[in-house]
Amino acid sequence: MISIYNIKPRFQRLLTPVLTALHKAGVTANQITLSSLALSFCIGFTCWFGPEHHLLFLALPIGLFIRMALNALDGMMARTYNQQSKSGELLNELGDVVSDLFVFFPLLRFEWNNVYLIVLFISLSTVNEFAGIMGKVISGERRYEGPMGKSDRAFALGVYGICCFCSLVTKDISAGFFTALIGMLLISTYTRIRKTLNK
């Protein structure tokens, strides 16, 4: 299934020098995870004021790219430098869901014409992550399949932020956009469940 997640190994290789520098500075995997959570709150808080100051919509593409890097780095740090732990795994999984809520929450304000679609999008994003986690509980393997996994949602919202900044978003365009994302979330969740049960 096509997903941004498929390019993760190449992205991680590009981040290796950053990983080495962070380790030398004494930064831990859990600290990176907490930084990602704090960044997500800042993205959501900043975007809340996007309708009044369109420049703030750029917090989505810029902030979410940095968050994707942090999400990759915390796992790399844990595996490479033997920092894996139950508390770290719990923090990582819960942090991803809470981070998404921080980032998505402002959509309820500036997409009020499509509020039901936004609520459904947010809800299904959480269900999608839960389906991935249940893969590990049931079959011992965390599921990351797309086409609307965590990285895909970050990319999609980044594109959305750029379109908002350029004033290209209308009610009808937003409705079509989030309907498409919802459809892909359903496919992604179904794929994760099916692969878990067939493992």
DRENPA-3360 file (N, C-alpha, C; in nm, 2 decimals, always signed):
BEGIN
1 = MISIYNIK = +0.08/-0.12/+0.00/+0.00/+0.00/+0.00/+0.09/+0.12/+0.00 ~ +0.06/+0.22/-0.09/+0.14/+0.34/-0.10/+0.13/+0.42/+0.03 ~ +0.24/+0.47/+0.08/+0.24/+0.55/+0.21/+0.38/+0.62/+0.22 ~ +0.37/+0.74/+0.28/+0.50/+0.81/+0.31/+0.59/+0.73/+0.39 ~ +0.53/+0.64/+0.47/+0.61/+0.55/+0.56/+0.71/+0.47/+0.49 ~ +0.68/+0.44/+0.36/+0.77/+0.36/+0.28/+0.91/+0.42/+0.25 ~ +0.92/+0.56/+0.27/+1.04/+0.62/+0.24/+1.12/+0.65/+0.38 ~ +1.06/+0.60/+0.49/+1.12/+0.62/+0.62/+1.26/+0.58/+0.63;
9 = PRFQRLLT = +1.31/+0.46/+0.58/+1.45/+0.43/+0.59/+1.54/+0.53/+0.53 ~ +1.51/+0.59/+0.41/+1.59/+0.69/+0.35/+1.59/+0.82/+0.43 ~ +1.48/+0.85/+0.49/+1.47/+0.97/+0.57/+1.55/+0.95/+0.70 ~ +1.55/+0.83/+0.75/+1.63/+0.81/+0.87/+1.78/+0.82/+0.84 ~ +1.82/+0.77/+0.73/+1.97/+0.78/+0.69/+2.01/+0.93/+0.68 ~ +1.92/+1.01/+0.63/+1.95/+1.16/+0.63/+1.97/+1.22/+0.77 ~ +1.89/+1.16/+0.86/+1.89/+1.21/+1.00/+2.01/+1.16/+1.09 ~ +2.08/+1.07/+1.03/+2.19/+1.00/+1.11/+2.29/+1.10/+1.18;
17 = PVLTALHK = +2.34/+1.20/+1.10/+2.43/+1.30/+1.17/+2.36/+1.37/+1.28 ~ +2.23/+1.41/+1.27/+2.16/+1.47/+1.37/+2.15/+1.38/+1.49 ~ +2.12/+1.25/+1.47/+2.11/+1.16/+1.58/+2.24/+1.15/+1.66 ~ +2.35/+1.14/+1.58/+2.48/+1.13/+1.65/+2.51/+1.26/+1.73 ~ +2.47/+1.37/+1.68/+2.50/+1.50/+1.75/+2.41/+1.51/+1.88 ~ +2.29/+1.46/+1.87/+2.20/+1.46/+1.99/+2.25/+1.37/+2.09 ~ +2.29/+1.25/+2.05/+2.34/+1.15/+2.15/+2.47/+1.21/+2.22 ~ +2.56/+1.27/+2.15/+2.67/+1.33/+2.21/+2.64/+1.44/+2.31;
25 = AGVTANQI = +2.52/+1.51/+2.28/+2.48/+1.62/+2.37/+2.40/+1.56/+2.49 ~ +2.39/+1.43/+2.50/+2.32/+1.37/+2.61/+2.17/+1.37/+2.60 ~ +2.11/+1.39/+2.48/+1.97/+1.39/+2.47/+1.92/+1.24/+2.46 ~ +1.81/+1.21/+2.53/+1.75/+1.08/+2.53/+1.63/+1.06/+2.44 ~ +1.60/+0.94/+2.41/+1.48/+0.91/+2.32/+1.35/+0.97/+2.38 ~ +1.34/+0.96/+2.51/+1.21/+1.01/+2.57/+1.21/+1.16/+2.57 ~ +1.32/+1.22/+2.58/+1.33/+1.37/+2.57/+1.29/+1.42/+2.43 ~ +1.33/+1.34/+2.33/+1.29/+1.37/+2.19/+1.14/+1.36/+2.17;
33 = TLSSLALS = +1.08/+1.25/+2.23/+0.94/+1.23/+2.22/+0.86/+1.34/+2.29 ~ +0.91/+1.38/+2.41/+0.84/+1.49/+2.48/+0.85/+1.62/+2.40 ~ +0.97/+1.64/+2.33/+0.98/+1.76/+2.25/+0.88/+1.76/+2.13 ~ +0.86/+1.64/+2.07/+0.76/+1.63/+1.97/+0.62/+1.67/+2.02 ~ +0.59/+1.62/+2.14/+0.46/+1.65/+2.20/+0.45/+1.80/+2.22 ~ +0.55/+1.87/+2.27/+0.55/+2.01/+2.30/+0.54/+2.09/+2.16 ~ +0.61/+2.04/+2.06/+0.60/+2.10/+1.93/+0.46/+2.10/+1.87 ~ +0.40/+1.98/+1.89/+0.26/+1.96/+1.84/+0.16/+2.06/+1.90;
41 = FCIGFTCW = +0.18/+2.08/+2.03/+0.10/+2.18/+2.10/+0.12/+2.32/+2.04 ~ +0.25/+2.35/+2.02/+0.28/+2.49/+1.96/+0.22/+2.50/+1.82 ~ +0.22/+2.39/+1.74/+0.17/+2.40/+1.61/+0.02/+2.43/+1.62 ~ -0.05/+2.35/+1.70/-0.20/+2.37/+1.72/-0.23/+2.51/+1.77 ~ -0.16/+2.56/+1.87/-0.18/+2.69/+1.93/-0.16/+2.80/+1.82 ~ -0.06/+2.78/+1.74/-0.02/+2.88/+1.64/-0.13/+2.89/+1.53 ~ -0.17/+2.77/+1.49/-0.27/+2.76/+1.38/-0.40/+2.80/+1.42 ~ -0.43/+2.80/+1.54/-0.56/+2.85/+1.59/-0.59/+2.99/+1.54;
49 = FGPEHHLL = -0.49/+3.07/+1.53/-0.50/+3.21/+1.49/-0.48/+3.23/+1.34 ~ -0.47/+3.12/+1.27/-0.45/+3.13/+1.12/-0.55/+3.21/+1.05 ~ -0.68/+3.20/+1.08/-0.78/+3.28/+1.00/-0.75/+3.43/+1.01 ~ -0.69/+3.48/+1.12/-0.67/+3.62/+1.13/-0.53/+3.66/+1.07 ~ -0.44/+3.56/+1.08/-0.30/+3.59/+1.03/-0.26/+3.47/+0.94 ~ -0.28/+3.48/+0.81/-0.26/+3.36/+0.73/-0.11/+3.31/+0.73 ~ -0.02/+3.39/+0.77/+0.12/+3.35/+0.77/+0.13/+3.23/+0.88 ~ +0.05/+3.23/+0.98/+0.05/+3.13/+1.08/+0.02/+2.99/+1.03;
57 = FLALPIGL = -0.05/+2.98/+0.92/-0.09/+2.85/+0.86/+0.04/+2.78/+0.82 ~ +0.15/+2.85/+0.80/+0.28/+2.78/+0.76/+0.33/+2.70/+0.87 ~ +0.28/+2.72/+0.99/+0.32/+2.64/+1.11/+0.29/+2.49/+1.08 ~ +0.19/+2.46/+1.00/+0.15/+2.33/+0.96/+0.26/+2.26/+0.88 ~ +0.30/+2.30/+0.76/+0.40/+2.23/+0.69/+0.54/+2.23/+0.76 ~ +0.57/+2.35/+0.81/+0.71/+2.36/+0.87/+0.71/+2.27/+1.00 ~ +0.61/+2.30/+1.09/+0.61/+2.23/+1.22/+0.59/+2.08/+1.20 ~ +0.51/+2.03/+1.11/+0.49/+1.89/+1.09/+0.61/+1.82/+1.03;
65 = FIRMALNA = +0.68/+1.89/+0.95/+0.81/+1.83/+0.89/+0.90/+1.81/+1.01 ~ +0.92/+1.91/+1.10/+1.01/+1.89/+1.21/+0.96/+1.78/+1.30 ~ +0.83/+1.77/+1.32/+0.77/+1.67/+1.40/+0.80/+1.53/+1.34 ~ +0.79/+1.51/+1.21/+0.82/+1.39/+1.15/+0.96/+1.35/+1.17 ~ +1.05/+1.45/+1.17/+1.19/+1.42/+1.20/+1.21/+1.38/+1.34 ~ +1.15/+1.44/+1.43/+1.16/+1.40/+1.58/+1.10/+1.26/+1.60 ~ +0.99/+1.23/+1.53/+0.93/+1.10/+1.55/+1.02/+0.99/+1.50 ~ +1.10/+1.02/+1.39/+1.19/+0.93/+1.34/+1.31/+0.92/+1.44;
73 = LDGMMART = +1.36/+1.03/+1.49/+1.48/+1.03/+1.57/+1.46/+0.96/+1.71 ~ +1.34/+0.97/+1.77/+1.32/+0.91/+1.90/+1.33/+0.75/+1.89 ~ +1.28/+0.70/+1.78/+1.29/+0.55/+1.76/+1.43/+0.51/+1.73 ~ +1.50/+0.60/+1.64/+1.64/+0.57/+1.61/+1.73/+0.57/+1.73 ~ +1.70/+0.67/+1.82/+1.78/+0.69/+1.94/+1.76/+0.57/+2.03 ~ +1.64/+0.52/+2.05/+1.61/+0.41/+2.13/+1.67/+0.28/+2.09 ~ +1.67/+0.26/+1.96/+1.72/+0.13/+1.90/+1.87/+0.14/+1.89 ~ +1.93/+0.25/+1.85/+2.07/+0.26/+1.83/+2.15/+0.26/+1.96;
81 = YNQQSKSG = +2.10/+0.33/+2.06/+2.17/+0.34/+2.18/+2.11/+0.27/+2.30 ~ +2.03/+0.16/+2.27/+1.98/+0.08/+2.37/+1.90/+0.15/+2.48 ~ +1.81/+0.24/+2.44/+1.73/+0.31/+2.53/+1.58/+0.27/+2.52 ~ +1.56/+0.15/+2.47/+1.42/+0.10/+2.46/+1.37/+0.06/+2.60 ~ +1.24/+0.10/+2.63/+1.18/+0.06/+2.76/+1.03/+0.06/+2.74 ~ +0.97/+0.00/+2.84/+0.82/+0.00/+2.84/+0.76/+0.14/+2.85 ~ +0.82/+0.22/+2.94/+0.78/+0.36/+2.96/+0.80/+0.44/+2.83 ~ +0.91/+0.42/+2.76/+0.93/+0.49/+2.64/+0.83/+0.45/+2.53;
89 = ELLNELGD = +0.80/+0.32/+2.52/+0.70/+0.28/+2.42/+0.57/+0.33/+2.45 ~ +0.53/+0.33/+2.58/+0.40/+0.39/+2.62/+0.39/+0.54/+2.59 ~ +0.50/+0.61/+2.62/+0.51/+0.75/+2.59/+0.50/+0.78/+2.44 ~ +0.57/+0.70/+2.37/+0.57/+0.72/+2.22/+0.43/+0.70/+2.16 ~ +0.36/+0.59/+2.20/+0.23/+0.57/+2.14/+0.12/+0.67/+2.19 ~ +0.12/+0.70/+2.32/+0.03/+0.80/+2.37/+0.06/+0.94/+2.31 ~ +0.19/+0.96/+2.30/+0.23/+1.09/+2.26/+0.19/+1.12/+2.11 ~ +0.19/+1.02/+2.03/+0.15/+1.03/+1.89/+0.00/+1.07/+1.88;
97 = VVSDLFVF = -0.08/+1.00/+1.96/-0.23/+1.03/+1.96/-0.26/+1.17/+2.01 ~ -0.19/+1.20/+2.12/-0.22/+1.34/+2.18/-0.16/+1.45/+2.09 ~ -0.05/+1.42/+2.03/+0.01/+1.52/+1.94/-0.09/+1.55/+1.82 ~ -0.14/+1.44/+1.77/-0.24/+1.46/+1.66/-0.36/+1.54/+1.70 ~ -0.41/+1.52/+1.82/-0.52/+1.60/+1.87/-0.48/+1.74/+1.89 ~ -0.36/+1.77/+1.93/-0.32/+1.91/+1.94/-0.32/+1.98/+1.80 ~ -0.27/+1.91/+1.70/-0.25/+1.96/+1.57/-0.39/+1.98/+1.50 ~ -0.48/+1.88/+1.52/-0.60/+1.87/+1.45/-0.71/+1.96/+1.51;
105 = FPLLRFEW = -0.70/+1.99/+1.64/-0.80/+2.06/+1.71/-0.84/+2.20/+1.64 ~ -0.74/+2.28/+1.60/-0.78/+2.41/+1.53/-0.87/+2.39/+1.41 ~ -0.87/+2.28/+1.35/-0.95/+2.25/+1.23/-1.10/+2.28/+1.26 ~ -1.14/+2.25/+1.39/-1.27/+2.27/+1.43/-1.31/+2.41/+1.43 ~ -1.21/+2.50/+1.44/-1.24/+2.64/+1.43/-1.26/+2.70/+1.29 ~ -1.15/+2.67/+1.21/-1.16/+2.73/+1.08/-1.22/+2.64/+0.97 ~ -1.27/+2.53/+1.01/-1.35/+2.44/+0.91/-1.48/+2.42/+0.97 ~ -1.54/+2.52/+1.03/-1.67/+2.50/+1.10/-1.78/+2.46/+1.01;
113 = NNVYLIVL = -1.77/+2.50/+0.88/-1.87/+2.46/+0.78/-1.87/+2.31/+0.75 ~ -1.75/+2.25/+0.78/-1.74/+2.10/+0.76/-1.71/+2.03/+0.89 ~ -1.76/+2.08/+1.00/-1.73/+2.03/+1.13/-1.75/+1.88/+1.15 ~ -1.85/+1.83/+1.09/-1.88/+1.68/+1.10/-1.77/+1.60/+1.03 ~ -1.72/+1.65/+0.92/-1.61/+1.58/+0.85/-1.49/+1.59/+0.94 ~ -1.46/+1.70/+1.00/-1.34/+1.72/+1.08/-1.35/+1.62/+1.20 ~ -1.46/+1.62/+1.27/-1.48/+1.53/+1.38/-1.46/+1.38/+1.34 ~ -1.51/+1.35/+1.23/-1.49/+1.21/+1.18/-1.35/+1.18/+1.14;
121 = FISLSTVN = -1.28/+1.28/+1.08/-1.14/+1.27/+1.05/-1.05/+1.25/+1.17 ~ -1.08/+1.33/+1.27/-1.00/+1.32/+1.40/-1.03/+1.19/+1.47 ~ -1.15/+1.14/+1.47/-1.19/+1.02/+1.54/-1.13/+0.90/+1.46 ~ -1.13/+0.90/+1.33/-1.08/+0.79/+1.26/-0.93/+0.78/+1.26 ~ -0.86/+0.90/+1.28/-0.72/+0.91/+1.29/-0.68/+0.83/+1.42 ~ -0.75/+0.85/+1.53/-0.73/+0.79/+1.65/-0.75/+0.64/+1.64 ~ -0.86/+0.60/+1.58/-0.89/+0.46/+1.55/-0.78/+0.39/+1.47 ~ -0.73/+0.46/+1.37/-0.62/+0.41/+1.29/-0.50/+0.38/+1.37;
129 = EFAGIMGK = -0.46/+0.47/+1.46/-0.35/+0.44/+1.54/-0.37/+0.33/+1.64 ~ -0.50/+0.32/+1.69/-0.53/+0.21/+1.78/-0.52/+0.07/+1.71 ~ -0.57/+0.07/+1.58/-0.56/-0.05/+1.50/-0.41/-0.09/+1.48 ~ -0.32/+0.01/+1.47/-0.18/-0.02/+1.45/-0.12/-0.08/+1.58 ~ -0.16/-0.03/+1.69/-0.11/-0.07/+1.83/-0.17/-0.22/+1.85 ~ -0.29/-0.24/+1.82/-0.35/-0.37/+1.84/-0.28/-0.48/+1.76 ~ -0.22/-0.44/+1.65/-0.14/-0.54/+1.58/-0.03/-0.60/+1.66 ~ +0.04/-0.51/+1.74/+0.14/-0.56/+1.83/+0.09/-0.64/+1.94;
137 = VISGERRY = -0.03/-0.60/+2.00/-0.09/-0.68/+2.11/-0.13/-0.82/+2.06 ~ -0.19/-0.83/+1.94/-0.24/-0.96/+1.90/-0.14/-1.04/+1.83 ~ -0.06/-0.98/+1.74/+0.03/-1.06/+1.66/+0.18/-1.03/+1.69 ~ +0.21/-0.94/+1.78/+0.35/-0.91/+1.81/+0.42/-0.81/+1.72 ~ +0.34/-0.76/+1.62/+0.40/-0.66/+1.52/+0.32/-0.54/+1.51 ~ +0.38/-0.42/+1.53/+0.31/-0.29/+1.52/+0.28/-0.27/+1.37 ~ +0.16/-0.23/+1.34/+0.12/-0.21/+1.20/+0.13/-0.06/+1.16 ~ +0.19/-0.03/+1.05/+0.20/+0.11/+1.01/+0.15/+0.13/+0.87;
145 = EGPMGKSD = +0.07/+0.04/+0.81/+0.03/+0.05/+0.67/-0.06/+0.17/+0.65 ~ -0.04/+0.23/+0.53/-0.12/+0.34/+0.49/-0.25/+0.30/+0.42 ~ -0.31/+0.38/+0.34/-0.25/+0.50/+0.28/-0.27/+0.63/+0.36 ~ -0.31/+0.62/+0.49/-0.33/+0.74/+0.56/-0.28/+0.72/+0.71 ~ -0.15/+0.67/+0.72/-0.09/+0.66/+0.85/-0.04/+0.79/+0.90 ~ +0.03/+0.79/+1.01/+0.07/+0.91/+1.08/+0.15/+1.00/+0.99 ~ +0.25/+0.95/+0.91/+0.33/+1.03/+0.83/+0.25/+1.09/+0.71 ~ +0.15/+1.01/+0.66/+0.07/+1.05/+0.55/-0.02/+1.17/+0.60;
153 = RAFALGVY = -0.08/+1.16/+0.72/-0.16/+1.26/+0.77/-0.08/+1.39/+0.79 ~ +0.04/+1.38/+0.84/+0.13/+1.50/+0.85/+0.15/+1.56/+0.72 ~ +0.18/+1.48/+0.62/+0.20/+1.54/+0.48/+0.08/+1.61/+0.43 ~ -0.04/+1.54/+0.45/-0.16/+1.60/+0.40/-0.20/+1.73/+0.46 ~ -0.18/+1.73/+0.60/-0.21/+1.86/+0.67/-0.11/+1.97/+0.64 ~ +0.02/+1.93/+0.60/+0.11/+2.02/+0.56/+0.07/+2.09/+0.43 ~ +0.03/+2.01/+0.33/-0.02/+2.06/+0.21/-0.15/+2.15/+0.23 ~ -0.23/+2.10/+0.32/-0.35/+2.18/+0.35/-0.31/+2.32/+0.41;
161 = GICCFCSL = -0.21/+2.32/+0.50/-0.16/+2.45/+0.55/-0.11/+2.54/+0.45 ~ -0.04/+2.49/+0.35/+0.01/+2.57/+0.24/-0.10/+2.63/+0.16 ~ -0.20/+2.55/+0.13/-0.32/+2.60/+0.06/-0.40/+2.70/+0.13 ~ -0.41/+2.69/+0.26/-0.47/+2.79/+0.35/-0.39/+2.92/+0.34 ~ -0.26/+2.91/+0.35/-0.18/+3.03/+0.35/-0.20/+3.10/+0.21 ~ -0.21/+3.03/+0.11/-0.23/+3.09/-0.03/-0.38/+3.12/-0.06 ~ -0.46/+3.10/+0.04/-0.61/+3.13/+0.03/-0.67/+3.05/-0.09 ~ -0.63/+2.93/-0.10/-0.69/+2.84/-0.21/-0.80/+2.75/-0.16;
169 = VTKDISAG = -0.82/+2.76/-0.03/-0.92/+2.66/+0.03/-1.06/+2.72/+0.04 ~ -1.16/+2.65/-0.01/-1.30/+2.69/+0.00/-1.37/+2.58/+0.07 ~ -1.50/+2.61/+0.10/-1.58/+2.51/+0.17/-1.59/+2.38/+0.10 ~ -1.61/+2.39/-0.03/-1.63/+2.27/-0.12/-1.50/+2.19/-0.13 ~ -1.39/+2.27/-0.15/-1.26/+2.20/-0.16/-1.22/+2.13/-0.03 ~ -1.25/+2.19/+0.08/-1.22/+2.13/+0.21/-1.30/+2.01/+0.23 ~ -1.43/+2.01/+0.19/-1.52/+1.90/+0.20/-1.47/+1.78/+0.12 ~ -1.43/+1.81/+0.00/-1.37/+1.70/-0.08/-1.24/+1.65/-0.03;
177 = FFTALIGM = -1.16/+1.74/+0.02/-1.02/+1.70/+0.07/-1.04/+1.61/+0.19 ~ -1.12/+1.65/+0.29/-1.13/+1.57/+0.41/-1.21/+1.44/+0.39 ~ -1.30/+1.44/+0.29/-1.37/+1.32/+0.26/-1.28/+1.22/+0.20 ~ -1.18/+1.27/+0.12/-1.08/+1.18/+0.06/-0.99/+1.12/+0.17 ~ -0.95/+1.21/+0.27/-0.87/+1.16/+0.38/-0.94/+1.06/+0.46 ~ -1.07/+1.08/+0.49/-1.15/+0.99/+0.56/-1.16/+0.85/+0.49 ~ -1.18/+0.85/+0.36/-1.18/+0.73/+0.28/-1.05/+0.65/+0.30 ~ -0.94/+0.73/+0.29/-0.81/+0.66/+0.30/-0.78/+0.61/+0.44;
185 = LLISTYTR = -0.83/+0.68/+0.54/-0.82/+0.63/+0.68/-0.90/+0.50/+0.70 ~ -1.01/+0.49/+0.63/-1.09/+0.36/+0.64/-1.01/+0.25/+0.58 ~ -0.95/+0.28/+0.46/-0.87/+0.18/+0.39/-0.75/+0.14/+0.48 ~ -0.68/+0.24/+0.53/-0.56/+0.21/+0.61/-0.60/+0.13/+0.74 ~ -0.71/+0.16/+0.80/-0.75/+0.09/+0.92/-0.79/-0.05/+0.89 ~ -0.86/-0.07/+0.78/-0.90/-0.21/+0.74/-0.78/-0.29/+0.70 ~ -0.68/-0.23/+0.63/-0.56/-0.30/+0.60/-0.48/-0.34/+0.72 ~ -0.47/-0.26/+0.82/-0.40/-0.29/+0.94/-0.47/-0.41/+1.02;
193 = IRKTLNK = -0.60/-0.40/+1.02/-0.68/-0.51/+1.09/-0.66/-0.64/+1.02 ~ -0.67/-0.63/+0.88/-0.66/-0.76/+0.80/-0.52/-0.82/+0.82 ~ -0.42/-0.74/+0.81/-0.28/-0.79/+0.82/-0.26/-0.85/+0.96 ~ -0.31/-0.79/+1.06/-0.30/-0.84/+1.20/-0.36/-0.97/+1.22 ~ -0.48/-0.99/+1.16/-0.56/-1.11/+1.18/-0.50/-1.22/+1.09 ~ -0.43/-1.19/+0.98/-0.37/-1.29/+0.89/-0.23/-1.32/+0.93 ~ -0.18/-1.25/+1.03/-0.04/-1.28/+1.07/-0.02/-1.42/+1.13;
% end
